Amino acid sequence: MEAKELTRRGFLARAAGTTAGVALAAAPARILGANERIGVGVIGCGGRGSYHAQVYQNLRNGGYPLDIVAVCDTYRGRLDRAAKAHNAKPYMDHKDLLADPNVDAVSIATPDHIHGYQVIDAARAGKDMYCEKPLTHWRQFELTKELRKVVKETKRVFQIGSQGMSDGAWHQAAALIRAGEIGQPIHAECGYFRVGDWGERGMPVDDPNVKPGADLRWEAFLGDSPKAPFDVSRYFRWRMYEDYSGGPVTDLFPHSLSPVVHMLGVTIPSCVVATGGIFRYPEREVPDTCNLLADYPEKLTIAVLGTQGNDDPGTGNRGAGGRIPTIRGWDASLTFQGNEIVIRPAGGSNKTAKRIPIERGEDMGAYVRDFLDRCRDRKPTLGHVDLAVDVQIALQMAMLAWREKTMARFDPEKQEIIL
């Protein structure tokens, strides 16, 4: 599809018959007590979903009051393994899992283009949700806006799967920036560097001879993407194909951009440009290398750089593959070295150089525990829906700009992306 076709009209046409285009009353949610066990349902039992389940299991083994009560996958082979491993009820349709009264919260780890619809379904079913990044597919701008609206209207707890937000560095730095330690922010840079295409070489094919039918729900996998005949590679190696993925732009950059957006307190950029391409892995449809520049209404630029052809982040990393962010203000720069936040005065500034110890590092278990705790007290999570939506819209703008070889602008009054 041409990017210019990806309009609100196109979204509504594709959403016909789905929950994204229909106003439904939200189901009431069970109120959880402080020590009451949380029933968790895991939707998507591939590599990432299996990891989610293991994190929940580790928390349970450590004494956290939760149970994995249900699992869901469109491929029976993965579903049966997960159900057996966690003694959970198996479902091949996520809507059946959401109807299970024993499920209080869900983890969503399905392909990118399915996330948004399942988040909306879960919110309307009265479930709290942890959703893997990216929040939505690069072509699903209208769905992204709808998701924010539904999550807020239903008052469900939401956590995006950018587990780096558990790192105390970003929250301490945000407080320092708000306190004026670097003056008016004007520029930031970050990025993500990795080796591996996460497609032909990185995603296993469970069964090369499997066929669609009772044991594999091909139409459910396709969702709102263009119709296509069944293909083993497209199903198991979906990150190679632009119908289902955005490459590093949406798969990796949420990890890098989310902390910077949080530290700076910005929302949606006014314009985005992007460069890059398929430079190393020719079997892909999505870029393996991308660099974007985003200008924000607050008169600052964020640069996000990255490739899947080399894993050297240059100035070091905080989290696997992540280039250490540098935030530049009128008066000083803020960056990170080892376990310290470093503030360096700019030329002519009267600011004082500082080093501040970082209180805690990234911890996936702590991040998931934060989500579960918020399911009880209903407070905002570390990866709340506004952060997830604002980051995803910036990355959607980047992907559309790259595909069309133009600039993507955001109209705040009409709430539209203009190419």
Sequence and secondary structure as in RCSB ss.txt:
>XXXX:A:sequence
MEAKELTRRGFLARAAGTTAGVALAAAPARILGANERIGVGVIGCGGRGSYHAQVYQNLRNGGYPLDIVAVCDTY
RGRLDRAAKAHNAKPYMDHKDLLADPNVDAVSIATPDHIHGYQVIDAARAGKDMYCEKPLTHWRQFELTKELRKV
VKETKRVFQIGSQGMSDGAWHQAAALIRAGEIGQPIHAECGYFRVGDWGERGMPVDDPNVKPGADLRWEAFLGDS
PKAPFDVSRYFRWRMYEDYSGGPVTDLFPHSLSPVVHMLGVTIPSCVVATGGIFRYPEREVPDTCNLLADYPEKL
TIAVLGTQGNDDPGTGNRGAGGRIPTIRGWDASLTFQGNEIVIRPAGGSNKTAKRIPIERGEDMGAYVRDFLDRC
RDRKPTLGHVDLAVDVQIALQMAMLAWREKTMARFDPEKQEIIL
>XXXX:A:secstr
  GGG SHHHHHHHHTTSGGGS           TT  EEEEEE  SHHHHHHHHHHHHHHHTT SEEEEEEE SB
HHHHHHHHHHHT EEESSHHHHHT TT  EEEE S HHHHHHHHHHHHHTT EEEE SSSS TT HHHHHHHHHH
HHHHT  EEES GGGG HHHHHHHHHHHTTTT SEEEEEEEEE B  SSTTTS  S TT  SBTTB HHHHHTTS
      HHHHHTGGGSTTT  THHHHTHHHHHHHHHHHHT  S SEEEEEEE  S TT SS SEEEEEEEETTTE
EEEEEEESB    SS BSSTTEEEEEEEESSEEEEEETTEEEEEE TT     EEEE      HHHHHHHHHHHH
HH    TT HHHHHHHHHHHHHHHHHHHHTS EEEETTTTEEE 
